[in-house]
């Protein structure tokens, strides 16, 4: 038991420990919040330094003192968004018991709910679009994605002991794919994103099954 | 969805040249570079000539979306024309097609650029929703061949889960020499899991 709890704690730490929004940066925080809002709600076309400065209520020159180019600002937003999502993740974890099953279910529920927030969806789509032609963004997204699998792998290892590292990673990849891929079947109804009927429940069933089924056929005698 | 004005066969060629150029530009350089000027340059024709066929950037984008989604629609139907295979073969062939298709950099670039436009552009959002729903309908049909007794609602739910699983693997592809690849073994696992979702007993 003490071991289980230690591993889960460290899985929690993988996320909650990385939040480092520093204090005393009110101005840059405001710029980032506004810029993110424009990007997510009005799209990349409206995402110009001029528009952002106007919305924050500062001069263009003043904005450029903090962020010389649009690309600088975008990178900063990606990082900022990761920190915010770390905070959400950390908060969710702090409420969950250390029981592996509770923990796994809580993560899955959290992820399926989180991706329905219009803000989260907007940022996700913008980031991946950016990643297709910007190496830095690509690196950021790959890191976030790997990290996500690592956390899942730790929790799966507690749920189903004895799996190889390879198998843990495979299962984490399947689970991540199913959850994240469900973003593409959301539809907008009265300003809210809704999932197709019954899909979330089916996904919850399947990912739990993937996480808990016995080890691969290869390790068993046929 | 509104349909494009009919054009004579004679004028189709420049339109296709422009659309192909626009397709590559959007996929590889992103929406910020998607301007009439850049598209004309990429296509090797004059700005005036592009404007003769497409009055605005937005008109061009809409036409491009229809052009690409229509091509996918044909691809989906092509899978069904292979009647000789067993239902399981057909199902697996379709999943294979999807998994291979997403490793193409042109497809990947285009996919993510277009999705990023969806929240702020109703036409794009609707187009993507329609394209995804045709894709789901294709998967539903393949599942119903495997499990003829399932209700429409159950078919749709399973098709949605399979679509999520397959599309979600785009997020863990890695780049190798200008191609995108799935981590080794993942494709087989995805196929197995998709087949399990399709054929599992209802509770």
Boltz contact constraints between the chains, C-beta under 6 A:
constraints:
  - contact:
      token1: [A, 42]
      token2: [B, 120]
      max_distance: 6.0
  - contact:
      token1: [A, 43]
      token2: [B, 120]
      max_distance: 6.0
  - contact:
      token1: [A, 44]
      token2: [B, 31]
      max_distance: 6.0
  - contact:
      token1: [A, 122]
      token2: [B, 119]
      max_distance: 6.0
  - contact:
      token1: [A, 125]
      token2: [B, 115]
      max_distance: 6.0
  - contact:
      token1: [A, 125]
      token2: [B, 116]
      max_distance: 6.0
  - contact:
      token1: [A, 126]
      token2: [B, 116]
      max_distance: 6.0
  - contact:
      token1: [A, 128]
      token2: [B, 112]
      max_distance: 6.0
  - contact:
      token1: [A, 129]
      token2: [B, 112]
      max_distance: 6.0
  - contact:
      token1: [A, 129]
      token2: [B, 113]
      max_distance: 6.0
  - contact:
      token1: [A, 129]
      token2: [B, 116]
      max_distance: 6.0
  - contact:
      token1: [A, 132]
      token2: [B, 109]
      max_distance: 6.0
  - contact:
      token1: [A, 132]
      token2: [B, 112]
      max_distance: 6.0
  - contact:
      token1: [A, 133]
      token2: [B, 29]
      max_distance: 6.0
  - contact:
      token1: [A, 133]
      token2: [B, 30]
      max_distance: 6.0
  - contact:
      token1: [A, 145]
      token2: [B, 171]
      max_distance: 6.0
  - contact:
      token1: [A, 170]
      token2: [B, 189]
      max_distance: 6.0
  - contact:
      token1: [A, 173]
      token2: [B, 172]
      max_distance: 6.0
  - contact:
      token1: [A, 173]
      token2: [B, 186]
      max_distance: 6.0
  - contact:
      token1: [A, 174]
      token2: [B, 193]
      max_distance: 6.0
  - contact:
      token1: [A, 177]
      token2: [B, 165]
      max_distance: 6.0
  - contact:
      token1: [A, 177]
      token2: [B, 168]
      max_distance: 6.0
  - contact:
      token1: [A, 177]
      token2: [B, 169]
      max_distance: 6.0
  - contact:
      token1: [A, 178]
      token2: [B, 164]
      max_distance: 6.0
  - contact:
      token1: [A, 178]
      token2: [B, 165]
      max_distance: 6.0
  - contact:
      token1: [A, 178]
      token2: [B, 168]
      max_distance: 6.0
  - contact:
      token1: [A, 180]
      token2: [B, 168]
      max_distance: 6.0
  - contact:
      token1: [A, 180]
      token2: [B, 171]
      max_distance: 6.0
  - contact:
      token1: [A, 181]
      token2: [B, 164]
      max_distance: 6.0
  - contact:
      token1: [A, 181]
      token2: [B, 165]
      max_distance: 6.0
  - contact:
      token1: [A, 181]
      token2: [B, 167]
      max_distance: 6.0
  - contact:
      token1: [A, 181]
      token2: [B, 168]
      max_distance: 6.0
  - contact:
      token1: [A, 182]
      token2: [B, 164]
      max_distance: 6.0
  - contact:
      token1: [A, 184]
      token2: [B, 167]
      max_distance: 6.0
  - contact:
      token1: [A, 185]
      token2: [B, 160]
      max_distance: 6.0
  - contact:
      token1: [A, 196]
      token2: [B, 160]
      max_distance: 6.0
  - contact:
      token1: [A, 198]
      token2: [B, 157]
      max_distance: 6.0
  - contact:
      token1: [A, 199]
      token2: [B, 157]
      max_distance: 6.0
  - contact:
      token1: [A, 199]
      token2: [B, 160]
      max_distance: 6.0
  - contact:
      token1: [A, 202]
      token2: [B, 157]
      max_distance: 6.0
  - contact:
      token1: [A, 202]
      token2: [B, 161]
      max_distance: 6.0
  - contact:
      token1: [A, 203]
      token2: [B, 161]
      max_distance: 6.0
